[in-house]
Amino acid sequence: MIYFVVLGAILAVLGLAAISAAQELGLMLFGYGLFGFGVLFALFLVKRHFDHQDGSARP
């Protein structure tokens, strides 16, 4: 699981780099989307881990 959290962090950093280098609206929106996906994906994996640890995860 830790590999996917690292992947989410890398995607978020790439999104921030795309935002900072954006000259057009399209690239900026793509960067925001990539950043949001990376952060939300990592948070989902942390939630999933603790749900499985508590035994309250859905099958």
LUMLUMDREN-2810 file (N, C-alpha, C; in Angstrom, 1 decimal):
<atoms>
<atom><aa>M</aa><ch>A</ch><at>N</at><xx>0.8</xx><yy>-1.2</yy><zz>0.0</zz></atom>
<atom><aa>M</aa><ch>A</ch><at>CA</at><xx>0.0</xx><yy>0.0</yy><zz>0.0</zz></atom>
<atom><aa>M</aa><ch>A</ch><at>C</at><xx>0.9</xx><yy>1.3</yy><zz>0.0</zz></atom>
<atom><aa>I</aa><ch>A</ch><at>N</at><xx>2.0</xx><yy>1.2</yy><zz>0.7</zz></atom>
<atom><aa>I</aa><ch>A</ch><at>CA</at><xx>2.8</xx><yy>2.4</yy><zz>0.8</zz></atom>
<atom><aa>I</aa><ch>A</ch><at>C</at><xx>3.3</xx><yy>2.9</yy><zz>-0.6</zz></atom>
<atom><aa>Y</aa><ch>A</ch><at>N</at><xx>3.4</xx><yy>1.9</yy><zz>-1.6</zz></atom>
<atom><aa>Y</aa><ch>A</ch><at>CA</at><xx>3.8</xx><yy>2.3</yy><zz>-2.9</zz></atom>
<atom><aa>Y</aa><ch>A</ch><at>C</at><xx>2.8</xx><yy>3.2</yy><zz>-3.6</zz></atom>
<atom><aa>F</aa><ch>A</ch><at>N</at><xx>1.5</xx><yy>2.9</yy><zz>-3.3</zz></atom>
<atom><aa>F</aa><ch>A</ch><at>CA</at><xx>0.5</xx><yy>3.7</yy><zz>-3.9</zz></atom>
<atom><aa>F</aa><ch>A</ch><at>C</at><xx>0.3</xx><yy>5.0</yy><zz>-3.3</zz></atom>
<atom><aa>V</aa><ch>A</ch><at>N</at><xx>0.6</xx><yy>5.1</yy><zz>-2.0</zz></atom>
<atom><aa>V</aa><ch>A</ch><at>CA</at><xx>0.6</xx><yy>6.4</yy><zz>-1.3</zz></atom>
<atom><aa>V</aa><ch>A</ch><at>C</at><xx>1.8</xx><yy>7.3</yy><zz>-1.9</zz></atom>
<atom><aa>V</aa><ch>A</ch><at>N</at><xx>2.9</xx><yy>6.7</yy><zz>-2.1</zz></atom>
<atom><aa>V</aa><ch>A</ch><at>CA</at><xx>4.0</xx><yy>7.4</yy><zz>-2.8</zz></atom>
<atom><aa>V</aa><ch>A</ch><at>C</at><xx>3.7</xx><yy>7.8</yy><zz>-4.2</zz></atom>
<atom><aa>L</aa><ch>A</ch><at>N</at><xx>3.0</xx><yy>7.0</yy><zz>-4.9</zz></atom>
<atom><aa>L</aa><ch>A</ch><at>CA</at><xx>2.5</xx><yy>7.3</yy><zz>-6.3</zz></atom>
<atom><aa>L</aa><ch>A</ch><at>C</at><xx>1.6</xx><yy>8.5</yy><zz>-6.2</zz></atom>
<atom><aa>G</aa><ch>A</ch><at>N</at><xx>0.7</xx><yy>8.5</yy><zz>-5.3</zz></atom>
<atom><aa>G</aa><ch>A</ch><at>CA</at><xx>-0.3</xx><yy>9.6</yy><zz>-5.1</zz></atom>
<atom><aa>G</aa><ch>A</ch><at>C</at><xx>0.5</xx><yy>10.9</yy><zz>-4.8</zz></atom>
<atom><aa>A</aa><ch>A</ch><at>N</at><xx>1.5</xx><yy>10.9</yy><zz>-4.0</zz></atom>
<atom><aa>A</aa><ch>A</ch><at>CA</at><xx>2.3</xx><yy>12.0</yy><zz>-3.6</zz></atom>
<atom><aa>A</aa><ch>A</ch><at>C</at><xx>3.1</xx><yy>12.5</yy><zz>-4.9</zz></atom>
<atom><aa>I</aa><ch>A</ch><at>N</at><xx>3.6</xx><yy>11.6</yy><zz>-5.7</zz></atom>
<atom><aa>I</aa><ch>A</ch><at>CA</at><xx>4.3</xx><yy>12.0</yy><zz>-6.9</zz></atom>
<atom><aa>I</aa><ch>A</ch><at>C</at><xx>3.4</xx><yy>12.7</yy><zz>-7.9</zz></atom>
<atom><aa>L</aa><ch>A</ch><at>N</at><xx>2.2</xx><yy>12.1</yy><zz>-8.0</zz></atom>
<atom><aa>L</aa><ch>A</ch><at>CA</at><xx>1.2</xx><yy>12.7</yy><zz>-8.9</zz></atom>
<atom><aa>L</aa><ch>A</ch><at>C</at><xx>0.8</xx><yy>14.1</yy><zz>-8.4</zz></atom>
<atom><aa>A</aa><ch>A</ch><at>N</at><xx>0.7</xx><yy>14.3</yy><zz>-7.1</zz></atom>
<atom><aa>A</aa><ch>A</ch><at>CA</at><xx>0.4</xx><yy>15.6</yy><zz>-6.5</zz></atom>
<atom><aa>A</aa><ch>A</ch><at>C</at><xx>1.5</xx><yy>16.6</yy><zz>-6.8</zz></atom>
<atom><aa>V</aa><ch>A</ch><at>N</at><xx>2.7</xx><yy>16.2</yy><zz>-6.7</zz></atom>
<atom><aa>V</aa><ch>A</ch><at>CA</at><xx>3.8</xx><yy>17.1</yy><zz>-7.0</zz></atom>
<atom><aa>V</aa><ch>A</ch><at>C</at><xx>3.9</xx><yy>17.4</yy><zz>-8.4</zz></atom>
<atom><aa>L</aa><ch>A</ch><at>N</at><xx>3.7</xx><yy>16.4</yy><zz>-9.3</zz></atom>
<atom><aa>L</aa><ch>A</ch><at>CA</at><xx>3.6</xx><yy>16.7</yy><zz>-10.7</zz></atom>
<atom><aa>L</aa><ch>A</ch><at>C</at><xx>2.5</xx><yy>17.7</yy><zz>-11.1</zz></atom>
<atom><aa>G</aa><ch>A</ch><at>N</at><xx>1.4</xx><yy>17.6</yy><zz>-10.4</zz></atom>
<atom><aa>G</aa><ch>A</ch><at>CA</at><xx>0.3</xx><yy>18.5</yy><zz>-10.6</zz></atom>
<atom><aa>G</aa><ch>A</ch><at>C</at><xx>0.7</xx><yy>19.9</yy><zz>-10.2</zz></atom>
<atom><aa>L</aa><ch>A</ch><at>N</at><xx>1.4</xx><yy>20.1</yy><zz>-9.1</zz></atom>
<atom><aa>L</aa><ch>A</ch><at>CA</at><xx>1.9</xx><yy>21.4</yy><zz>-8.6</zz></atom>
<atom><aa>L</aa><ch>A</ch><at>C</at><xx>2.9</xx><yy>22.0</yy><zz>-9.6</zz></atom>
<atom><aa>A</aa><ch>A</ch><at>N</at><xx>3.7</xx><yy>21.1</yy><zz>-10.2</zz></atom>
<atom><aa>A</aa><ch>A</ch><at>CA</at><xx>4.7</xx><yy>21.6</yy><zz>-11.2</zz></atom>
<atom><aa>A</aa><ch>A</ch><at>C</at><xx>4.0</xx><yy>22.0</yy><zz>-12.4</zz></atom>
<atom><aa>A</aa><ch>A</ch><at>N</at><xx>2.9</xx><yy>21.3</yy><zz>-12.8</zz></atom>
<atom><aa>A</aa><ch>A</ch><at>CA</at><xx>2.1</xx><yy>21.7</yy><zz>-14.0</zz></atom>
<atom><aa>A</aa><ch>A</ch><at>C</at><xx>1.4</xx><yy>23.0</yy><zz>-13.8</zz></atom>
<atom><aa>I</aa><ch>A</ch><at>N</at><xx>0.9</xx><yy>23.2</yy><zz>-12.6</zz></atom>
<atom><aa>I</aa><ch>A</ch><at>CA</at><xx>0.3</xx><yy>24.5</yy><zz>-12.2</zz></atom>
<atom><aa>I</aa><ch>A</ch><at>C</at><xx>1.3</xx><yy>25.7</yy><zz>-12.3</zz></atom>
<atom><aa>S</aa><ch>A</ch><at>N</at><xx>2.4</xx><yy>25.5</yy><zz>-11.8</zz></atom>
<atom><aa>S</aa><ch>A</ch><at>CA</at><xx>3.4</xx><yy>26.6</yy><zz>-11.8</zz></atom>
<atom><aa>S</aa><ch>A</ch><at>C</at><xx>4.0</xx><yy>26.9</yy><zz>-13.1</zz></atom>
<atom><aa>A</aa><ch>A</ch><at>N</at><xx>4.0</xx><yy>25.9</yy><zz>-14.0</zz></atom>
<atom><aa>A</aa><ch>A</ch><at>CA</at><xx>4.5</xx><yy>26.1</yy><zz>-15.4</zz></atom>
<atom><aa>A</aa><ch>A</ch><at>C</at><xx>3.4</xx><yy>26.5</yy><zz>-16.4</zz></atom>
<atom><aa>A</aa><ch>A</ch><at>N</at><xx>2.2</xx><yy>26.6</yy><zz>-15.9</zz></atom>
<atom><aa>A</aa><ch>A</ch><at>CA</at><xx>1.1</xx><yy>26.7</yy><zz>-16.9</zz></atom>
<atom><aa>A</aa><ch>A</ch><at>C</at><xx>1.1</xx><yy>28.1</yy><zz>-17.5</zz></atom>
<atom><aa>Q</aa><ch>A</ch><at>N</at><xx>0.9</xx><yy>28.2</yy><zz>-18.8</zz></atom>
<atom><aa>Q</aa><ch>A</ch><at>CA</at><xx>0.8</xx><yy>29.4</yy><zz>-19.5</zz></atom>
<atom><aa>Q</aa><ch>A</ch><at>C</at><xx>-0.7</xx><yy>29.5</yy><zz>-20.0</zz></atom>
<atom><aa>E</aa><ch>A</ch><at>N</at><xx>-1.4</xx><yy>28.4</yy><zz>-20.0</zz></atom>
<atom><aa>E</aa><ch>A</ch><at>CA</at><xx>-2.8</xx><yy>28.4</yy><zz>-20.5</zz></atom>
<atom><aa>E</aa><ch>A</ch><at>C</at><xx>-3.7</xx><yy>27.8</yy><zz>-19.4</zz></atom>
<atom><aa>L</aa><ch>A</ch><at>N</at><xx>-4.9</xx><yy>28.1</yy><zz>-19.6</zz></atom>
<atom><aa>L</aa><ch>A</ch><at>CA</at><xx>-5.9</xx><yy>27.6</yy><zz>-18.7</zz></atom>
<atom><aa>L</aa><ch>A</ch><at>C</at><xx>-6.0</xx><yy>26.1</yy><zz>-18.6</zz></atom>
<atom><aa>G</aa><ch>A</ch><at>N</at><xx>-5.9</xx><yy>25.5</yy><zz>-19.8</zz></atom>
<atom><aa>G</aa><ch>A</ch><at>CA</at><xx>-6.1</xx><yy>24.0</yy><zz>-19.9</zz></atom>
<atom><aa>G</aa><ch>A</ch><at>C</at><xx>-5.0</xx><yy>23.3</yy><zz>-19.1</zz></atom>
<atom><aa>L</aa><ch>A</ch><at>N</at><xx>-3.8</xx><yy>23.7</yy><zz>-19.1</zz></atom>
<atom><aa>L</aa><ch>A</ch><at>CA</at><xx>-2.7</xx><yy>23.0</yy><zz>-18.4</zz></atom>
<atom><aa>L</aa><ch>A</ch><at>C</at><xx>-2.9</xx><yy>23.3</yy><zz>-16.9</zz></atom>
<atom><aa>M</aa><ch>A</ch><at>N</at><xx>-3.3</xx><yy>24.5</yy><zz>-16.6</zz></atom>
<atom><aa>M</aa><ch>A</ch><at>CA</at><xx>-3.5</xx><yy>24.8</yy><zz>-15.1</zz></atom>
<atom><aa>M</aa><ch>A</ch><at>C</at><xx>-4.6</xx><yy>24.0</yy><zz>-14.6</zz></atom>
<atom><aa>L</aa><ch>A</ch><at>N</at><xx>-5.8</xx><yy>23.8</yy><zz>-15.3</zz></atom>
<atom><aa>L</aa><ch>A</ch><at>CA</at><xx>-6.8</xx><yy>23.0</yy><zz>-14.8</zz></atom>
<atom><aa>L</aa><ch>A</ch><at>C</at><xx>-6.4</xx><yy>21.5</yy><zz>-14.7</zz></atom>
<atom><aa>F</aa><ch>A</ch><at>N</at><xx>-5.6</xx><yy>21.1</yy><zz>-15.7</zz></atom>
<atom><aa>F</aa><ch>A</ch><at>CA</at><xx>-5.1</xx><yy>19.7</yy><zz>-15.6</zz></atom>
<atom><aa>F</aa><ch>A</ch><at>C</at><xx>-4.2</xx><yy>19.5</yy><zz>-14.3</zz></atom>
<atom><aa>G</aa><ch>A</ch><at>N</at><xx>-3.4</xx><yy>20.5</yy><zz>-14.1</zz></atom>
<atom><aa>G</aa><ch>A</ch><at>CA</at><xx>-2.5</xx><yy>20.5</yy><zz>-12.9</zz></atom>
<atom><aa>G</aa><ch>A</ch><at>C</at><xx>-3.3</xx><yy>20.4</yy><zz>-11.6</zz></atom>
<atom><aa>Y</aa><ch>A</ch><at>N</at><xx>-4.4</xx><yy>21.2</yy><zz>-11.5</zz></atom>
<atom><aa>Y</aa><ch>A</ch><at>CA</at><xx>-5.2</xx><yy>21.2</yy><zz>-10.3</zz></atom>
<atom><aa>Y</aa><ch>A</ch><at>C</at><xx>-5.9</xx><yy>19.8</yy><zz>-10.2</zz></atom>
<atom><aa>G</aa><ch>A</ch><at>N</at><xx>-6.4</xx><yy>19.3</yy><zz>-11.3</zz></atom>
<atom><aa>G</aa><ch>A</ch><at>CA</at><xx>-7.0</xx><yy>18.0</yy><zz>-11.3</zz></atom>
<atom><aa>G</aa><ch>A</ch><at>C</at><xx>-6.0</xx><yy>16.9</yy><zz>-10.8</zz></atom>
<atom><aa>L</aa><ch>A</ch><at>N</at><xx>-4.8</xx><yy>16.9</yy><zz>-11.3</zz></atom>
<atom><aa>L</aa><ch>A</ch><at>CA</at><xx>-3.8</xx><yy>16.0</yy><zz>-11.0</zz></atom>
<atom><aa>L</aa><ch>A</ch><at>C</at><xx>-3.4</xx><yy>16.1</yy><zz>-9.5</zz></atom>
<atom><aa>F</aa><ch>A</ch><at>N</at><xx>-3.3</xx><yy>17.3</yy><zz>-9.0</zz></atom>
<atom><aa>F</aa><ch>A</ch><at>CA</at><xx>-3.0</xx><yy>17.5</yy><zz>-7.6</zz></atom>
<atom><aa>F</aa><ch>A</ch><at>C</at><xx>-4.1</xx><yy>17.0</yy><zz>-6.7</zz></atom>
<atom><aa>G</aa><ch>A</ch><at>N</at><xx>-5.4</xx><yy>17.4</yy><zz>-7.1</zz></atom>
<atom><aa>G</aa><ch>A</ch><at>CA</at><xx>-6.5</xx><yy>16.9</yy><zz>-6.3</zz></atom>
<atom><aa>G</aa><ch>A</ch><at>C</at><xx>-6.6</xx><yy>15.4</yy><zz>-6.3</zz></atom>
<atom><aa>F</aa><ch>A</ch><at>N</at><xx>-6.4</xx><yy>14.8</yy><zz>-7.5</zz></atom>
<atom><aa>F</aa><ch>A</ch><at>CA</at><xx>-6.5</xx><yy>13.3</yy><zz>-7.5</zz></atom>
<atom><aa>F</aa><ch>A</ch><at>C</at><xx>-5.4</xx><yy>12.7</yy><zz>-6.6</zz></atom>
<atom><aa>G</aa><ch>A</ch><at>N</at><xx>-4.2</xx><yy>13.2</yy><zz>-6.7</zz></atom>
<atom><aa>G</aa><ch>A</ch><at>CA</at><xx>-3.1</xx><yy>12.6</yy><zz>-5.9</zz></atom>
<atom><aa>G</aa><ch>A</ch><at>C</at><xx>-3.4</xx><yy>12.7</yy><zz>-4.4</zz></atom>
<atom><aa>V</aa><ch>A</ch><at>N</at><xx>-3.8</xx><yy>13.9</yy><zz>-4.0</zz></atom>
<atom><aa>V</aa><ch>A</ch><at>CA</at><xx>-4.1</xx><yy>14.1</yy><zz>-2.5</zz></atom>
<atom><aa>V</aa><ch>A</ch><at>C</at><xx>-5.3</xx><yy>13.2</yy><zz>-2.1</zz></atom>
<atom><aa>L</aa><ch>A</ch><at>N</at><xx>-6.4</xx><yy>13.2</yy><zz>-2.8</zz></atom>
<atom><aa>L</aa><ch>A</ch><at>CA</at><xx>-7.6</xx><yy>12.4</yy><zz>-2.5</zz></atom>
<atom><aa>L</aa><ch>A</ch><at>C</at><xx>-7.3</xx><yy>10.9</yy><zz>-2.5</zz></atom>
<atom><aa>F</aa><ch>A</ch><at>N</at><xx>-6.5</xx><yy>10.5</yy><zz>-3.5</zz></atom>
<atom><aa>F</aa><ch>A</ch><at>CA</at><xx>-6.2</xx><yy>9.1</yy><zz>-3.6</zz></atom>
<atom><aa>F</aa><ch>A</ch><at>C</at><xx>-5.3</xx><yy>8.6</yy><zz>-2.4</zz></atom>
<atom><aa>A</aa><ch>A</ch><at>N</at><xx>-4.4</xx><yy>9.4</yy><zz>-2.0</zz></atom>
<atom><aa>A</aa><ch>A</ch><at>CA</at><xx>-3.6</xx><yy>9.1</yy><zz>-0.8</zz></atom>
<atom><aa>A</aa><ch>A</ch><at>C</at><xx>-4.4</xx><yy>9.1</yy><zz>0.5</zz></atom>
<atom><aa>L</aa><ch>A</ch><at>N</at><xx>-5.3</xx><yy>10.0</yy><zz>0.6</zz></atom>
<atom><aa>L</aa><ch>A</ch><at>CA</at><xx>-6.2</xx><yy>10.1</yy><zz>1.8</zz></atom>
<atom><aa>L</aa><ch>A</ch><at>C</at><xx>-7.1</xx><yy>8.9</yy><zz>1.8</zz></atom>
<atom><aa>F</aa><ch>A</ch><at>N</at><xx>-7.6</xx><yy>8.5</yy><zz>0.6</zz></atom>
<atom><aa>F</aa><ch>A</ch><at>CA</at><xx>-8.5</xx><yy>7.3</yy><zz>0.5</zz></atom>
<atom><aa>F</aa><ch>A</ch><at>C</at><xx>-7.7</xx><yy>6.0</yy><zz>1.0</zz></atom>
<atom><aa>L</aa><ch>A</ch><at>N</at><xx>-6.5</xx><yy>5.9</yy><zz>0.6</zz></atom>
<atom><aa>L</aa><ch>A</ch><at>CA</at><xx>-5.7</xx><yy>4.7</yy><zz>0.9</zz></atom>
<atom><aa>L</aa><ch>A</ch><at>C</at><xx>-5.4</xx><yy>4.7</yy><zz>2.4</zz></atom>
<atom><aa>V</aa><ch>A</ch><at>N</at><xx>-5.2</xx><yy>5.9</yy><zz>3.1</zz></atom>
<atom><aa>V</aa><ch>A</ch><at>CA</at><xx>-5.0</xx><yy>5.9</yy><zz>4.5</zz></atom>
<atom><aa>V</aa><ch>A</ch><at>C</at><xx>-6.3</xx><yy>5.5</yy><zz>5.2</zz></atom>
<atom><aa>K</aa><ch>A</ch><at>N</at><xx>-7.4</xx><yy>6.0</yy><zz>4.7</zz></atom>
<atom><aa>K</aa><ch>A</ch><at>CA</at><xx>-8.7</xx><yy>5.7</yy><zz>5.3</zz></atom>
<atom><aa>K</aa><ch>A</ch><at>C</at><xx>-9.0</xx><yy>4.2</yy><zz>5.2</zz></atom>
<atom><aa>R</aa><ch>A</ch><at>N</at><xx>-8.7</xx><yy>3.7</yy><zz>4.0</zz></atom>
<atom><aa>R</aa><ch>A</ch><at>CA</at><xx>-8.9</xx><yy>2.2</yy><zz>3.8</zz></atom>
<atom><aa>R</aa><ch>A</ch><at>C</at><xx>-8.1</xx><yy>1.4</yy><zz>4.7</zz></atom>
<atom><aa>H</aa><ch>A</ch><at>N</at><xx>-6.8</xx><yy>1.8</yy><zz>4.9</zz></atom>
<atom><aa>H</aa><ch>A</ch><at>CA</at><xx>-6.0</xx><yy>1.0</yy><zz>5.8</zz></atom>
<atom><aa>H</aa><ch>A</ch><at>C</at><xx>-6.5</xx><yy>1.0</yy><zz>7.2</zz></atom>
<atom><aa>F</aa><ch>A</ch><at>N</at><xx>-7.0</xx><yy>2.1</yy><zz>7.7</zz></atom>
<atom><aa>F</aa><ch>A</ch><at>CA</at><xx>-7.5</xx><yy>2.1</yy><zz>9.1</zz></atom>
<atom><aa>F</aa><ch>A</ch><at>C</at><xx>-8.9</xx><yy>1.5</yy><zz>9.2</zz></atom>
<atom><aa>D</aa><ch>A</ch><at>N</at><xx>-9.6</xx><yy>1.5</yy><zz>8.1</zz></atom>
<atom><aa>D</aa><ch>A</ch><at>CA</at><xx>-10.9</xx><yy>0.7</yy><zz>8.2</zz></atom>
<atom><aa>D</aa><ch>A</ch><at>C</at><xx>-10.6</xx><yy>-0.8</yy><zz>8.2</zz></atom>
<atom><aa>H</aa><ch>A</ch><at>N</at><xx>-9.7</xx><yy>-1.2</yy><zz>7.5</zz></atom>
<atom><aa>H</aa><ch>A</ch><at>CA</at><xx>-9.3</xx><yy>-2.7</yy><zz>7.6</zz></atom>
<atom><aa>H</aa><ch>A</ch><at>C</at><xx>-8.7</xx><yy>-3.0</yy><zz>8.9</zz></atom>
<atom><aa>Q</aa><ch>A</ch><at>N</at><xx>-8.0</xx><yy>-2.1</yy><zz>9.5</zz></atom>
<atom><aa>Q</aa><ch>A</ch><at>CA</at><xx>-7.4</xx><yy>-2.4</yy><zz>10.8</zz></atom>
<atom><aa>Q</aa><ch>A</ch><at>C</at><xx>-8.5</xx><yy>-2.5</yy><zz>11.9</zz></atom>
<atom><aa>D</aa><ch>A</ch><at>N</at><xx>-9.5</xx><yy>-1.6</yy><zz>11.8</zz></atom>
<atom><aa>D</aa><ch>A</ch><at>CA</at><xx>-10.6</xx><yy>-1.6</yy><zz>12.8</zz></atom>
<atom><aa>D</aa><ch>A</ch><at>C</at><xx>-11.5</xx><yy>-2.8</yy><zz>12.5</zz></atom>
<atom><aa>G</aa><ch>A</ch><at>N</at><xx>-11.5</xx><yy>-3.3</yy><zz>11.3</zz></atom>
<atom><aa>G</aa><ch>A</ch><at>CA</at><xx>-12.5</xx><yy>-4.4</yy><zz>11.0</zz></atom>
<atom><aa>G</aa><ch>A</ch><at>C</at><xx>-13.8</xx><yy>-3.8</yy><zz>10.5</zz></atom>
<atom><aa>S</aa><ch>A</ch><at>N</at><xx>-13.9</xx><yy>-2.5</yy><zz>10.2</zz></atom>
<atom><aa>S</aa><ch>A</ch><at>CA</at><xx>-15.1</xx><yy>-1.9</yy><zz>9.8</zz></atom>
<atom><aa>S</aa><ch>A</ch><at>C</at><xx>-15.2</xx><yy>-1.7</yy><zz>8.3</zz></atom>
<atom><aa>A</aa><ch>A</ch><at>N</at><xx>-14.3</xx><yy>-2.3</yy><zz>7.5</zz></atom>
<atom><aa>A</aa><ch>A</ch><at>CA</at><xx>-14.2</xx><yy>-2.2</yy><zz>6.1</zz></atom>
<atom><aa>A</aa><ch>A</ch><at>C</at><xx>-15.3</xx><yy>-3.0</yy><zz>5.4</zz></atom>
<atom><aa>R</aa><ch>A</ch><at>N</at><xx>-15.8</xx><yy>-2.4</yy><zz>4.3</zz></atom>
<atom><aa>R</aa><ch>A</ch><at>CA</at><xx>-16.8</xx><yy>-3.1</yy><zz>3.5</zz></atom>
<atom><aa>R</aa><ch>A</ch><at>C</at><xx>-16.1</xx><yy>-4.2</yy><zz>2.7</zz></atom>
<atom><aa>P</aa><ch>A</ch><at>N</at><xx>-16.8</xx><yy>-5.3</yy><zz>2.5</zz></atom>
<atom><aa>P</aa><ch>A</ch><at>CA</at><xx>-16.2</xx><yy>-6.4</yy><zz>1.7</zz></atom>
<atom><aa>P</aa><ch>A</ch><at>C</at><xx>-16.0</xx><yy>-6.1</yy><zz>0.2</zz></atom>
</atoms>
